Amino acid sequence: MKNIFEEINEFSSEKIALFSFGKFCYVFLNKDPIFVKKLLPLIQTSLANESFQADVMRAYTEGCMNEKAAILKEFEAKRDHPNAAKFYGPQLDLNSCA
């Protein structure tokens, strides 16, 4: 599977210039043979393998945790800004929604 992703990463930038979501979006939306003939069959056979499912879930969870850590880091960096309370206070005030 790694070699398929490497093949996708080698796509020219002109070929994917119209797609703001990048190479994998291009491959998926255009039903490129790399996706249809190589990646989909490999994923279908791999889904029966429990270790593959665990690896996918681990990668997804790791990505979510990294995103959460980045958001918390940004929040902590901005928390002590003098105007933070003025900006975040109304957004966090649950009584104002009533």
N, C-alpha and C positions, 0 to 999 in steps of 0.2 A: 504494500500500500504506500510505503514511503516513496518509492520511485514514481508512483502516479502523481503524488503531490509535488514532487520535484519537477516533473514534466509540466504540470500546471503552472508552477512558479516561473518556468522558462518562457511563458507566453510573452510576446512583444508588447510593449506599452501602447503602441499604436492600435493593436487589436483590442485592447481593453479600455481605451481612452474614453469611450462613451459610457462606461459603467463606473459610477462613483463608488460602488461597493467592492470593486477589485476583481481579481482574477477568478476566484471561486464563484462569484456571482455570474461573471461572464460565461464560465464553463457550464454552470447550471442552467441559466436562462436561455442560452443558445443551443442547449442539448448537444454540446460538443461531443465528438466520439470518445474523447478521453473520459468524459463523465458517463455517457450512456453505455459504451462497450467495455470500459475497463473498471471504473470505480463502482458503479451500481452493482454489477455482478459480484464483485469482491465484497461489497458491504452485505449483500444478500446472503452469501455463504458464511460470512463472518458473524452474522447475527445469531446463528445457532451456537456459536462458541461463547460460553459464559465468561471467559476471561476477556474476550473482546468487549462484551457489554460492560464489564467492570472497568476496563480501561477507558471506554467512552465516558462513563459516568464520572470516573476519577478526573479525567481531563476537563469535563464540563464543570464539575464542582470546583476544581482548582481555578478555572477561569473566573467563575463567579466570586470566589473568595479573593482573588487578586483584584477584581473590580471593586469589591466591597472595601478592601484595604486601601485602595487608591482614593476612594470617595472619603473614607474616614480620615485619611492623611490630609486631604485637601480641606476637609471640615476643621480639623484640629489646627491647621495652619491659619485659617481665617477666623477661628473662634475668638481670638484676643484682639481682633481689629476693633478700634474705637467705635465704629458705626455698626458692628455686627448685630447688636441687640435691636437697633432700629430696623435693620433689614430682615432678620430672621424672626423677631418677636411676633409680628402680625401673622407670619406664615405658620408659626408653631402654636398660636393661641387657638385652642380648640373651642373656646367659648364664643369666638367671633363667628363661627359657622352656624350657630343656632339661630 
